[in-house]
Amino acid sequence: MSAAPLLLTEGTEAEAVMNVVRGDEARPEAGQPDTPEQQDTPEQPGRAAAELLEVALSDVWLPFNYRERREKLNRKDLEALAEGIRATGGLLHAVPMRRLAEPMEGKNYALTAGFSRFAAHELILEWPTIRAMVLDMTESEAEAARIVENLHRSNPHPLDEAAAVAKLLGKEEGQPTRTYQEVAAMLGKDSRWVAQRRGLTELAAEWTKGVYDGLVTMSSAEELARWPLDVQVRLFQKWGGRYALQHSSLKGWLEQESRVLSAAPWPLSDAELVPEAGACSSCPKRSGCATVLFAELAKKDNCLDAACWDTKLNAEITRKQETLSTEQQPAVLLSNYFYGDKGLAPSKYETTRKKKEGVWGVYVDGPKAGHAQRVILQNVVVAPSGKAVTANQPTRGEVMKDNRKQRATTDMEKTVLMERITAGVSNEDAAVSADYMTGVLRVVIANQFHARRGSMDEQTLQELVDSFGWEKRGEREYSQQDWMSKQINRTCQTLESAMNLLMWAMITHNVGIEYERHQQDLAKRMNVPSVLDGFQEQLQERLGAIYDLTTWKPKK
């Protein structure tokens, strides 16, 4: 049965999809050109207008193994679709088809999209024809039309959207190449959305599984997909895939991966520093290679792989040290941090701008890492490796001895003070016991008030003044904590007064008691002189009973 022509209706869904795929723009009405340029633009040849036809089902070639796929379609959904088609007397939106240049298996038309509607006609309605919008299209245009319609109709998973967008961009061999802007126009999206979906196809398999399992949000997946594959794999090892990933944690990890390329201490065009990595200027792992995805880094080109950066940094440090070292004076390794263990601490050197003064040094950490600097060493000698050591450095045995002494003294201070405070609280003399207990309570009360964040409100302050005799804070008393401690010590001289203020604080503030962990601070803040009187003598006696004070090793 041949196709029967119908009245062409403008603006149908199928025609709109095809126009977008082919790049045809809506033309102004006759006699009313839109712009001066369009007045002189001739009609594009070779494009026949779309025809709305009734096409026989038997004259339609069905690609993508439709005969096998139709058995998997949901029967109830097809019946519901068929009922809607029957109720309206036919399709409101014609299925898109393309006219075949040469018949295939005796068929003159190929179904481009609308397989469910075709199946409803064939399997449920059993109508011999179907309403179709027929256009002259190539196979690649038809494939693009299928993708566009499916994206608009089926509400696919974002990762499936990503695969479809990649097909539209045509990055695979043998496919036409479209720009982000062209695909964005086809889908009614912006270029960033297209770039993000395309990026999802570069998501590591481990993270893709996390997305499908519901452990990784789509915003996290889009953030990850911007970064190089080896960075994704490295971050997955941190996560492990065993729990739901927090986006804040991911952002924190990724912030550690970015380095501003302009801060590199080596030439960005240097391809010999780390040959396997090549030159930074031509490396694809830069934000400048994906400006649509890294719009926030548009002003500064960033390296997106901290591991590669660190490898080059270490190579540059080694290269500079070798270049600047001589047989008489090796270049010294410098640290920007007082606690750095890879280079000389800042307290051991002074920088100088005079080229003939001091020695050369190379920073190994901090913002100056990899840069050279002339320095004057402070009481240090430099080993041939460039590692600087302090002159007259103590031996390993002396260091271990000092560590044992410090550890033993700290532990014994804690023990002696605990015993003295406990003994005072439980003293048979009620006056002594009350004095100790009052001191402990003063510390507890101070913790209650110090736990309150911010300044004390006027109502609370006034109640303390009226009920407990506190003095208002003076203009020169800048520390609220010191002022509170002063008022507590002044007004809590008896056990009864301390108990009353503690009860008021507990009831009024409803905060938990936190005892001071360090006995040294507790003893000082108790404001009980007998706690510390004779303390050092007792401490030394106890230490001498347990340790050999010449070696600070426990006695046998």
C-alpha positions as CSV (number, residue, x, y, z in Angstrom):
1,M,0.0,0.0,0.0
2,S,1.4,3.4,-0.9
3,A,1.6,6.3,1.4
4,A,-1.4,8.6,1.3
5,P,-0.6,12.3,1.6
6,L,-2.3,14.4,4.3
7,L,-2.5,18.1,4.9
8,L,0.9,19.3,6.2
9,T,0.6,20.8,9.7
10,E,3.3,23.2,10.8
11,G,5.0,23.0,14.2
12,T,4.5,19.3,14.9
13,E,6.8,17.6,17.4
14,A,8.4,15.4,14.8
15,E,9.2,18.2,12.4
16,A,10.6,20.3,15.2
17,V,13.0,17.5,16.2
18,M,14.1,17.1,12.6
19,N,14.6,20.8,12.1
20,V,16.8,21.0,15.2
21,V,18.8,18.0,14.1
22,R,19.3,19.3,10.5
23,G,20.1,22.8,11.8
24,D,17.1,24.4,10.0
25,E,16.0,27.6,11.7
26,A,12.4,28.9,11.6
27,R,12.1,31.3,8.7
28,P,10.0,34.5,8.9
29,E,6.8,34.8,7.0
30,A,6.9,35.6,3.4
31,G,7.5,39.3,2.7
32,Q,8.8,40.0,6.2
33,P,12.5,39.2,6.3
34,D,13.9,39.1,9.9
35,T,17.2,40.8,9.2
36,P,19.0,42.5,6.3
37,E,21.3,39.6,6.0
38,Q,18.3,37.2,5.5
39,Q,17.0,39.4,2.7
40,D,19.9,38.4,0.6
41,T,20.2,34.7,1.8
42,P,18.9,32.3,-0.8
43,E,16.9,29.2,0.1
44,Q,19.1,26.2,0.9
45,P,18.9,23.7,-2.0
46,G,18.5,20.0,-1.6
47,R,16.1,19.9,1.4
48,A,12.6,18.8,0.6
49,A,9.8,20.0,2.9
50,A,8.4,17.5,5.4
51,E,5.3,15.6,4.4
52,L,2.6,14.4,6.7
53,L,1.5,11.0,5.3
54,E,-0.4,7.9,6.2
55,V,2.2,5.2,5.6
56,A,1.4,1.5,5.4
57,L,3.0,-0.4,8.3
58,S,4.1,-3.0,5.7
59,D,6.1,-0.4,3.8
60,V,8.2,0.6,6.9
61,W,11.7,-0.8,7.5
62,L,12.3,-1.2,11.2
63,P,16.0,-0.8,12.4
64,F,17.6,-1.8,15.7
65,N,16.1,-5.3,15.7
66,Y,12.6,-4.0,16.4
67,R,11.1,-7.4,15.9
68,E,13.0,-8.7,18.9
69,R,12.6,-5.6,21.0
70,R,8.8,-5.4,20.6
71,E,8.4,-8.7,22.6
72,K,10.0,-6.9,25.7
73,L,7.7,-3.9,25.6
74,N,5.2,-3.6,28.5
75,R,1.9,-4.9,27.3
76,K,-0.2,-2.8,29.7
77,D,1.6,0.3,28.7
78,L,1.0,-0.4,25.0
79,E,-2.7,-1.1,25.6
80,A,-3.0,2.3,27.5
81,L,-1.2,4.0,24.6
82,A,-3.4,2.3,22.0
83,E,-6.5,3.4,23.9
84,G,-5.4,7.0,23.9
85,I,-4.7,6.8,20.1
86,R,-8.1,5.2,19.5
87,A,-9.9,7.9,21.6
88,T,-8.4,10.7,19.5
89,G,-8.9,9.0,16.2
90,G,-5.3,8.7,15.4
91,L,-1.9,10.1,16.4
92,L,-1.8,13.7,17.5
93,H,2.0,13.7,17.1
94,A,3.1,11.8,13.9
95,V,6.0,9.4,14.2
96,P,9.1,10.6,12.4
97,M,10.3,8.7,9.4
98,R,12.8,9.1,6.6
99,R,12.4,8.3,3.0
100,L,14.9,5.7,1.8
101,A,16.9,6.6,-1.3
102,E,16.9,2.9,-2.2
103,P,14.4,0.4,-0.8
104,M,15.6,-2.0,1.9
105,E,14.0,-5.4,2.0
106,G,11.3,-4.0,-0.2
107,K,10.5,-1.1,2.2
108,N,10.5,2.6,1.1
109,Y,10.5,4.2,4.6
110,A,12.5,3.8,7.8
111,L,11.1,4.5,11.2
112,T,13.3,7.1,12.9
113,A,11.6,7.2,16.4
114,G,8.3,6.5,18.0
115,F,8.7,2.7,18.3
116,S,6.1,2.4,21.1
117,R,3.5,4.2,18.9
118,F,4.3,2.0,16.0
119,A,4.0,-1.1,18.2
120,A,0.6,0.0,19.5
121,H,-0.6,0.3,15.9
122,E,0.8,-3.1,14.9
123,L,0.1,-5.2,18.0
124,I,-2.9,-3.7,19.7
125,L,-4.9,-1.6,17.2
126,E,-3.9,-3.7,14.2
127,W,-4.3,-0.7,12.0
128,P,-2.8,-1.0,8.5
129,T,-1.4,2.5,8.4
130,I,0.2,5.0,10.7
131,R,0.4,8.8,10.6
132,A,4.1,9.8,9.9
133,M,6.1,13.0,9.3
134,V,8.4,12.0,6.4
135,L,11.6,13.9,5.8
136,D,14.6,13.4,3.6
137,M,17.4,12.6,6.1
138,T,20.7,10.8,6.2
139,E,21.2,7.8,8.5
140,S,23.4,9.9,10.9
141,E,20.6,12.6,11.1
142,A,18.1,9.9,11.8
143,E,20.2,8.5,14.5
144,A,20.5,12.0,16.1
145,A,16.8,12.4,15.8
146,R,16.2,9.1,17.7
147,I,18.5,10.2,20.4
148,V,16.9,13.7,20.8
149,E,13.4,12.3,20.9
150,N,14.4,9.6,23.5
151,L,16.1,12.2,25.7
152,H,12.9,14.3,25.6
153,R,10.5,11.4,26.1
154,S,11.9,8.7,28.4
155,N,13.3,10.7,31.3
156,P,16.5,8.6,31.3
157,H,19.1,8.2,34.0
158,P,21.7,11.0,33.8
159,L,24.4,8.4,32.9
160,D,22.3,7.2,30.1
161,E,21.8,10.8,29.0
162,A,25.6,11.1,29.1
163,A,26.0,8.2,26.6
164,A,23.4,9.7,24.3
165,V,25.0,13.2,24.4
166,A,28.4,11.5,23.6
167,K,26.7,10.0,20.5
168,L,25.3,13.3,19.4
169,L,28.7,14.9,19.8
170,G,30.0,12.2,17.5
171,K,33.4,11.7,19.2
172,E,33.6,8.0,18.0
173,E,35.4,7.1,14.9
174,G,33.2,7.3,11.8
175,Q,30.7,9.7,13.3
176,P,30.2,13.4,12.3
177,T,31.5,15.8,14.9
178,R,29.2,18.4,16.5
179,T,30.1,21.2,18.9
180,Y,28.8,21.6,22.4
181,Q,26.8,24.6,21.2
182,E,25.2,22.6,18.3
183,V,24.1,19.7,20.6
184,A,22.9,22.2,23.2
185,A,20.6,23.8,20.6
186,M,19.3,20.3,19.6
187,L,18.4,19.5,23.2
188,G,17.3,22.9,24.4
189,K,20.1,23.0,27.0
190,D,23.1,25.2,27.6
191,S,26.6,24.3,26.6
192,R,27.7,23.6,30.2
193,W,25.0,21.0,30.7
194,V,26.2,19.3,27.5
195,A,29.8,19.4,28.6
196,Q,28.9,18.0,32.1
197,R,26.9,15.1,30.5
198,R,29.7,14.4,28.1
199,G,32.1,14.5,31.0
200,L,30.1,11.8,32.8
201,T,31.2,9.3,30.1
202,E,34.8,9.8,31.4
203,L,33.7,8.8,35.0
204,A,35.8,5.9,36.3
205,A,34.0,2.6,36.5
206,E,34.3,2.5,40.3
207,W,32.5,5.8,40.6
208,T,29.9,4.9,38.0
209,K,28.9,1.9,40.1
210,G,28.6,4.2,43.1
211,V,26.2,6.4,41.2
212,Y,24.0,3.5,40.2
213,D,24.1,2.1,43.7
214,G,22.9,5.4,45.1
215,L,26.0,6.1,47.1
216,V,27.2,9.0,45.0
217,T,25.0,12.0,44.1
218,M,24.8,13.3,40.6
219,S,26.3,16.6,41.7
220,S,29.3,14.7,43.1
221,A,29.6,12.6,39.9
222,E,29.6,15.7,37.7
223,E,32.2,17.2,39.9
224,L,34.4,14.1,39.7
225,A,34.0,13.7,36.0
226,R,35.7,17.0,35.4
227,W,39.0,15.6,36.8
228,P,41.6,13.3,35.1
229,L,41.0,9.5,35.4
230,D,44.0,8.8,37.6
231,V,42.8,11.5,40.1
232,Q,39.4,9.8,40.2
233,V,41.0,6.4,40.9
234,R,43.2,7.9,43.6
235,L,40.2,9.5,45.3
236,F,38.2,6.3,45.1
237,Q,40.9,4.6,47.2
238,K,40.3,7.2,49.9
239,W,36.5,6.6,49.7
240,G,36.4,2.8,49.2
241,G,32.8,2.7,48.1
242,R,31.5,1.4,51.4
243,Y,29.3,4.3,52.5
244,A,27.4,7.2,51.0
245,L,29.8,9.9,49.9
246,Q,29.4,13.4,51.4
247,H,29.7,16.1,48.7
248,S,31.7,18.3,51.2
249,S,34.2,15.5,51.7
250,L,34.6,15.1,47.9
251,K,35.1,18.9,47.5
252,G,37.8,18.8,50.3
253,W,39.7,16.0,48.5
254,L,39.5,17.7,45.1
255,E,40.7,21.1,46.5
256,Q,44.0,19.3,47.4
257,E,44.4,18.2,43.7
258,S,44.5,21.7,42.1
259,R,47.7,23.7,41.7
260,V,48.0,27.1,40.0
261,L,50.4,26.6,37.0
262,S,51.8,30.1,37.1
263,A,53.3,29.2,40.5
264,A,55.4,26.3,39.1
265,P,59.1,26.8,39.8
266,W,59.9,25.1,36.5
267,P,59.3,26.3,32.9
268,L,55.8,25.1,31.8
269,S,57.3,24.3,28.3
270,D,60.0,22.0,29.8
271,A,59.3,18.5,28.5
272,E,62.5,17.0,29.9
273,L,62.0,17.5,33.7
274,V,59.8,14.4,33.8
275,P,59.9,13.0,30.3
276,E,56.9,10.6,30.8
277,A,54.7,13.5,31.9
278,G,55.8,15.9,29.1
279,A,55.4,19.7,29.2
280,C,52.8,21.3,31.4
281,S,51.9,23.7,28.6
282,S,50.6,20.9,26.4
283,C,49.2,18.6,29.1
284,P,45.5,17.8,28.8
285,K,45.2,17.6,32.6
286,R,44.8,21.4,32.9
287,S,41.7,23.5,33.6
288,G,42.5,25.5,30.5
289,C,41.7,22.4,28.4
290,A,38.1,22.3,29.8
291,T,37.1,25.9,30.3
292,V,33.4,25.1,30.0
293,L,33.7,22.7,32.9
294,F,36.1,24.8,34.9
295,A,34.6,28.2,34.5
296,E,35.6,29.1,38.1
297,L,39.2,28.7,37.1
298,A,39.0,30.7,33.9
299,K,41.3,33.5,35.1
300,K,44.1,31.1,36.1
301,D,45.1,27.9,34.4
302,N,45.4,25.1,37.0
303,C,47.1,21.7,37.1
304,L,44.4,19.1,38.0
305,D,46.7,16.3,39.1
306,A,48.6,16.9,42.4
307,A,50.5,13.6,42.1
308,C,52.0,14.6,38.8
309,W,52.7,18.1,40.2
310,D,54.5,16.6,43.2
311,T,56.6,14.4,41.0
312,K,57.8,17.4,38.9
313,L,58.3,19.5,42.1
314,N,60.6,16.8,43.6
315,A,62.5,16.5,40.2
316,E,62.9,20.3,40.1
317,I,64.2,20.5,43.7
318,T,66.8,17.8,42.8
319,R,67.8,19.5,39.6
320,K,68.2,22.9,41.3
321,Q,70.2,21.4,44.2
322,E,72.5,19.7,41.8
323,T,73.0,22.8,39.7
324,L,73.7,25.1,42.6
325,S,75.9,22.8,44.6
326,T,79.7,22.8,44.4
327,E,82.4,20.5,45.8
328,Q,83.2,23.0,48.5
329,Q,79.6,24.0,49.3
330,P,76.5,21.9,48.6
331,A,73.2,23.7,48.3
332,V,71.1,23.4,51.5
333,L,67.5,22.2,51.6
334,L,65.2,24.8,53.3
335,S,61.8,24.4,54.9
336,N,59.2,27.1,55.2
337,Y,57.9,25.6,58.4
338,F,59.4,25.4,61.9
339,Y,58.2,21.8,62.2
340,G,59.4,20.7,58.8
341,D,61.5,17.6,58.7
342,K,62.7,17.7,55.1
343,G,64.7,20.9,55.3
344,L,66.3,23.4,57.6
345,A,63.8,25.2,59.8
346,P,63.4,29.1,59.4
347,S,65.1,29.6,62.8
348,K,68.3,28.2,61.4
349,Y,68.8,30.5,58.5
350,E,68.3,34.1,57.3
351,T,67.6,35.0,53.7
352,T,69.9,37.5,51.9
353,R,69.8,39.2,48.5
354,K,73.6,39.5,48.2
355,K,74.8,36.9,45.8
356,K,78.3,36.7,47.4
357,E,76.9,36.3,50.9
358,G,75.8,33.0,52.5
359,V,75.1,29.8,50.5
360,W,72.5,28.7,48.1
361,G,69.4,26.9,49.4
362,V,66.3,25.3,47.8
363,Y,62.9,25.3,49.4
364,V,61.4,21.8,49.8
365,D,57.9,22.8,51.0
366,G,55.5,25.7,51.4
367,P,54.6,28.3,48.7
368,K,58.3,28.8,47.8
369,A,58.9,25.1,47.2
370,G,61.3,24.5,44.3
371,H,62.7,28.0,44.3
372,A,66.3,28.9,45.1
373,Q,67.4,31.4,47.8
374,R,70.7,32.7,49.2
375,V,70.7,32.2,53.0
376,I,73.1,32.8,55.9
377,L,73.2,29.7,58.1
378,Q,72.7,30.0,61.9
379,N,75.0,27.6,63.8
380,V,74.5,24.7,61.3
381,V,76.7,22.6,59.1
382,V,75.6,21.2,55.7
383,A,76.1,17.5,54.8
384,P,77.1,16.6,51.2
385,S,73.5,15.6,50.6
386,G,72.4,19.2,51.3
387,K,70.8,18.2,54.6
388,A,71.6,20.7,57.3
389,V,72.2,19.7,60.9
390,T,72.7,21.8,64.0
391,A,76.3,22.2,65.1
392,N,77.0,20.4,68.4
393,Q,73.9,18.4,67.9
394,P,73.1,16.1,70.9
395,T,73.7,12.4,70.6
396,R,70.8,9.9,70.1
397,G,71.4,8.7,73.7
398,E,71.2,12.2,75.1
399,V,68.0,12.9,73.2
400,M,66.4,9.6,74.5
401,K,67.5,10.5,78.0
402,D,65.8,13.9,77.9
403,N,62.7,12.3,76.5
404,R,62.6,9.8,79.3
405,K,63.1,12.6,81.9
406,Q,60.3,14.7,80.5
407,R,57.9,11.8,80.3
408,A,58.7,10.6,83.8
409,T,58.4,14.1,85.3
410,T,55.0,14.8,83.6
411,D,53.6,11.4,84.8
412,M,54.8,11.9,88.3
413,E,53.5,15.5,88.5
414,K,50.1,14.2,87.6
415,T,50.2,11.4,90.2
416,V,51.5,13.6,93.1
417,L,49.0,16.4,92.5
418,M,46.1,13.9,92.3
419,E,47.1,12.4,95.6
420,R,47.5,15.7,97.3
421,I,44.2,17.1,96.1
422,T,42.3,13.9,97.0
423,A,43.9,13.8,100.4
424,G,43.0,17.4,101.1
425,V,39.4,16.8,100.1
426,S,39.1,13.8,102.4
427,N,41.1,15.3,105.3
428,E,39.8,14.5,108.8
429,D,40.0,18.1,109.6
430,A,36.6,19.5,108.4
431,A,38.0,23.0,107.8
432,V,40.9,21.6,105.6
433,S,38.5,19.4,103.7
434,A,36.1,22.2,103.1
435,D,38.9,24.5,101.9
436,Y,40.0,21.9,99.3
437,M,36.4,21.1,98.2
438,T,35.8,24.8,97.8
439,G,38.8,25.1,95.6
440,V,37.6,22.2,93.4
441,L,34.2,23.7,93.1
442,R,35.6,27.1,92.0
443,V,37.2,25.3,89.1
444,V,33.9,23.5,88.3
445,I,31.9,26.7,88.4
446,A,34.5,28.5,86.2
447,N,34.0,25.7,83.6
448,Q,30.3,26.2,83.8
449,F,30.6,29.9,82.9
450,H,33.4,29.4,80.4
451,A,31.3,26.9,78.5
452,R,29.0,29.8,77.6
453,R,30.0,31.1,74.2
454,G,29.9,34.9,73.5
455,S,29.5,37.7,76.0
456,M,27.3,37.4,79.1
457,D,23.9,38.9,78.7
458,E,22.9,41.9,80.9
459,Q,20.2,40.0,82.7
460,T,22.5,37.2,83.9
461,L,25.2,39.7,84.9
462,Q,22.7,41.8,86.9
463,E,21.6,38.7,88.8
464,L,25.2,37.7,89.6
465,V,25.8,41.3,90.9
466,D,22.6,41.4,93.0
467,S,22.6,37.8,94.3
468,F,26.3,36.8,94.5
469,G,28.2,40.1,94.9
470,W,30.0,40.1,91.5
471,E,31.5,43.2,90.2
472,K,30.8,44.4,86.7
473,R,33.5,44.0,84.1
474,G,35.9,47.0,84.0
475,E,36.9,48.7,80.7
476,R,40.5,47.5,81.0
477,E,39.5,43.8,81.7
478,Y,39.8,42.6,78.1
479,S,39.6,38.8,78.9
480,Q,36.1,37.7,79.9
481,Q,37.5,34.4,81.1
482,D,40.0,36.0,83.5
483,W,37.4,38.4,84.7
484,M,35.0,35.5,85.5
485,S,37.7,33.5,87.3
486,K,38.5,36.6,89.4
487,Q,34.9,37.1,90.4
488,I,34.5,33.4,91.3
489,N,37.6,33.3,93.4
490,R,36.5,36.5,95.2
491,T,33.0,35.5,96.0
492,C,33.4,31.8,96.6
493,Q,35.5,31.7,99.8
494,T,33.4,29.1,101.6
495,L,32.0,25.7,100.7
496,E,28.5,27.0,101.1
497,S,28.9,30.0,98.9
498,A,30.6,27.8,96.2
499,M,27.8,25.3,96.4
500,N,25.1,28.0,96.1
501,L,26.8,29.5,93.0
502,L,27.3,26.1,91.4
503,M,23.7,25.1,91.9
504,W,22.6,28.4,90.4
505,A,24.9,27.9,87.4
506,M,23.6,24.3,86.9
507,I,19.9,25.3,87.1
508,T,20.3,28.6,85.1
509,H,22.7,27.5,82.3
510,N,21.8,23.7,82.1
511,V,25.3,22.8,81.0
512,G,27.3,19.7,81.9
513,I,30.3,19.7,84.3
514,E,33.6,19.3,82.6
515,Y,36.5,18.7,85.1
516,E,39.9,20.0,84.1
517,R,42.1,17.3,82.6
518,H,45.5,18.7,83.5
519,Q,46.2,18.5,87.2
520,Q,48.7,21.4,86.9
521,D,46.1,23.8,85.8
522,L,43.6,22.5,88.4
523,A,46.0,23.0,91.2
524,K,46.8,26.6,90.1
525,R,43.1,27.5,89.6
526,M,41.9,26.1,92.9
527,N,43.5,29.0,94.7
528,V,44.4,26.8,97.7
529,P,48.1,27.6,98.7
530,S,48.6,24.3,100.6
531,V,48.2,22.4,97.3
532,L,51.4,23.7,95.9
533,D,53.4,24.3,99.1
534,G,56.2,21.8,99.3
535,F,55.1,20.3,95.9
536,Q,58.5,20.4,94.2
537,E,60.2,18.7,97.2
538,Q,57.7,15.9,97.3
539,L,57.9,15.5,93.5
540,Q,61.7,15.1,93.6
541,E,61.4,12.6,96.4
542,R,59.0,10.4,94.6
543,L,61.0,10.6,91.3
544,G,64.1,9.6,93.2
545,A,62.4,6.6,94.7
546,I,61.4,5.3,91.3
547,Y,64.0,6.5,88.8
548,D,67.8,6.7,88.6
549,L,68.1,10.5,88.3
550,T,71.3,10.2,86.4
551,T,69.9,8.1,83.5
552,W,66.2,8.6,84.2
553,K,65.6,4.9,83.8
554,P,63.3,3.0,86.2
555,K,65.2,1.4,89.1
556,K,65.3,-2.4,89.2
